Amino acid sequence: MFSVFRDLIRYNMEFAVGVVLVGAIVLFSLLSFISPVDPTAIYTTIPDMPPSAEYWFGTNSRGQDLFWHLTFAFRNTLFFGLSVALLSRVISIAVGLAAGYLGGWTDRVLMFVNDIFVALPTFPILVLFYFVLRSDLDMFKLALIMACFGWPYDARLIRSVALGLKHREFTRHAVFAGMSPVKIMFEEHLPYVMPIVFATAMANMIWSIGLEVTLAVLGFTNINIPTVGTALYWANNHSAMVVGVWWWIVIPVVLIVLTFLGLFLLAVSMNEYIDPRSRLRRMGA
Amino acid sequence: MSTYLVFALKRFLQFLAVVFTGVSASFFIAHLSPISPVETIIGRVSGQSAFSPEAVESLRQTLTELFGLNVPLHEQYFNFLRRFLVGDLGPSLLAFPTPAMKLVGLALPWTVGLLTLSTILTWLVGNILGGLAGYYQNSRLLKAFGIVAIGVQPIPYYIVAFLMVIIFGFLWPVLPVSGGFAMNVRPSWSPEFVGSILLHGILPAASLVIVGLGTWFLGMRALVSNIVTEDYVTYAELAGVRRERIVSSYVIRNAMVPQLTALAMSLGGIFSGTIITEQVFSYPGLGTLLVRAVNAGDSAVVLAVSCVAVIAVATAILLIDLIHPLLDPRIRVE
């Protein structure tokens, strides 16, 4: 595992840049644990101060120190993205491996459901959930709902790999040795799909964080929880761009774009690593 | 030809299943709502003037009947399905006696127009540029474009649209940043009106194109750089087929097929993007209607928008799937 990581850092610029970007954002969000301020309290500092030595990212019109506020926002947002990715990975692995290995009617039914989920437009349905739950829609419920929509692409990808594994020698050996289908799926086939699981997890985080930001900006989540989206929501609410408090919008936007870029580069480089042809080309073999 | 009919029939059944599931899910989610449309209207009416308790009670009964809420949930569901088939989803709250479907019908052409135009443009330009970049791997210009595409691709719709509003609304105000057409033009088929629509459509469409272009470019480049190493391409090169012909009919045409599948699979996401873009640019489409309806607590319109969204996306996917075998002869045999 460690040698794979070392090779990726050494031979893959994209991976190295991605690690640096995501690492920096994670460190930034971890600062929230030593934060001296309460992220939900307002009017604790002088409002509308531009970035300075005292307030690194300035303060917003609600009298919050933007630096510490954003550490909480990024912690919540990253945690949210990670939970959606984890939950939807569980579904996509289970569905993908079962459909690929068991085949037949299981495959047909699962892929039928899969195709329905691919075709459903997620955003109006998420808005519908907000409409019903209103302020009861906390981060965990939202993560759970999004995980139910974030699995179908990746399940199909995992299924295609599992289909190939099914006819390999070692699967037949495992069957003859009396392994149960569940054991074959999770002990023999799972390691082969793990690279895909990691690569798609990054893409999934981009998707879920993007949707969360969008929902929050429209005011369709609990706007009292500090996230990147709600930070932008309050900035719009106070017309930050019009009254000249540009740092309130520019700083979160730059940071979230760096996060997306980092996650995207990680996903791309892992995808490339999965394909041995392009890996060899890059290592100059 | 009969295999194509079987294929089309199978796809159509799948389309029906998608619509049924989506519409049913929307119904059940919407009816979990603790906000009663009846109480909302009563609140609004009795806020304006005083009524006797008997009058309020009879109003409540009439409205409950009007919204069909006086029967158990499963009967409401069947009533909903029956009325859904004839396109009736009840009165809206936003503009009270107007049917919700009429409001959706007014908003739909804007969204469909914006979505169709920007999606086709994005897909074609992204794929052609990506195909060229995969084939001419040493071109500096295309390499630079690839780096830009990687940088822009992961940014969500909202942020791109918002940046465009800041740039073209505050820093360099040359294009209209809100609305579907200018206030002083009367809606008709006159050149002024059409021109105004096009002018107001530039920014929303451009933001959708900018976000979408990178995905298709990168996907196509990766596909083509694999196809280029195939034997038949080498053979065509050795046989002296002109390079433009190799790129267009040997390489790009083969790579288009998986990209078409990808287009069908990503339509749902593109649709979500359009909704947000509309909201940012105050474009008079489904997205703006949806946001207004949510803020007004109008369950009928929210439900109608979700149902129409499900149908619209499913129809587009069905259409793409039906053209698919005409482009790729291998699918017909399957």
Contacts between the chains, C-beta under 8 A, distances in Angstrom:
chain1	res1	chain2	res2	distance
A	112	B	14	7.4
A	112	B	17	7.2
A	115	B	14	6.2
A	115	B	18	7.4
A	116	B	14	7.8
A	116	B	17	6.0
A	116	B	18	5.0
A	116	B	21	5.1
A	116	B	22	7.7
A	118	B	265	5.5
A	118	B	268	7.0
A	119	B	18	4.5
A	119	B	22	7.8
A	119	B	267	7.8
A	119	B	268	6.3
A	119	B	313	6.2
A	119	B	314	5.4
A	119	B	317	5.4
A	120	B	18	7.0
A	120	B	21	7.4
A	120	B	22	5.1
A	120	B	25	7.7
A	120	B	268	6.2
A	120	B	310	6.4
A	120	B	313	7.5
A	121	B	268	4.4
A	121	B	271	4.7
A	121	B	272	6.0
A	121	B	309	4.8
A	121	B	310	6.4
A	121	B	313	4.9
A	122	B	268	6.2
A	122	B	269	7.3
A	122	B	272	6.0
A	123	B	271	7.2
A	123	B	272	3.3
A	123	B	275	5.6
A	123	B	276	7.5
A	124	B	26	7.9
A	124	B	272	7.7
A	124	B	275	7.1
A	124	B	290	6.5
A	124	B	305	6.1
A	124	B	306	4.3
A	124	B	309	4.5
A	124	B	310	7.8
A	125	B	22	7.9
A	125	B	25	7.0
A	125	B	26	6.9
A	125	B	29	7.1
A	125	B	306	6.3
A	127	B	290	6.1
A	127	B	294	6.0
A	127	B	302	7.1
A	127	B	306	7.7
A	128	B	26	6.1
A	128	B	29	4.8
A	128	B	30	6.0
A	128	B	302	6.2
A	128	B	303	7.6
A	128	B	306	5.4
A	129	B	29	6.2
A	130	B	294	7.0
A	131	B	30	7.2
A	131	B	33	6.5
A	131	B	294	5.2
A	131	B	297	7.9
A	131	B	299	7.2
A	131	B	302	5.3
A	132	B	29	5.9
A	132	B	30	6.8
A	132	B	32	4.9
A	132	B	33	4.4
A	132	B	34	7.5
A	134	B	34	7.8
A	134	B	35	7.8
A	153	B	265	6.9
A	206	B	154	5.4
A	207	B	269	7.9
A	210	B	156	3.5
A	210	B	157	7.7
A	210	B	158	7.7
A	211	B	156	7.9
A	211	B	272	7.4
A	213	B	156	6.0
A	213	B	158	6.3
A	213	B	159	7.6
A	214	B	156	6.3
A	214	B	157	7.1
A	214	B	158	4.7
A	214	B	272	7.8
A	214	B	276	5.2
A	217	B	158	5.7
A	218	B	276	7.6
A	218	B	279	6.3
A	218	B	291	6.0
A	219	B	295	8.0
A	220	B	294	6.9
A	241	B	166	6.1
A	241	B	170	6.6
A	242	B	170	7.9
A	253	B	159	5.8
A	253	B	162	7.7
A	253	B	163	7.6
A	256	B	159	7.2
A	257	B	154	7.8
A	257	B	155	5.5
A	257	B	159	6.8
A	260	B	154	3.8
A	260	B	155	6.0
A	260	B	156	7.3
A	261	B	150	8.0
A	261	B	151	6.5
A	261	B	154	5.7
A	263	B	154	6.8
A	264	B	150	7.2
A	264	B	153	6.5
A	264	B	154	3.8
A	265	B	150	7.4
A	268	B	150	7.4
A	268	B	218	8.0
A	277	B	226	8.0
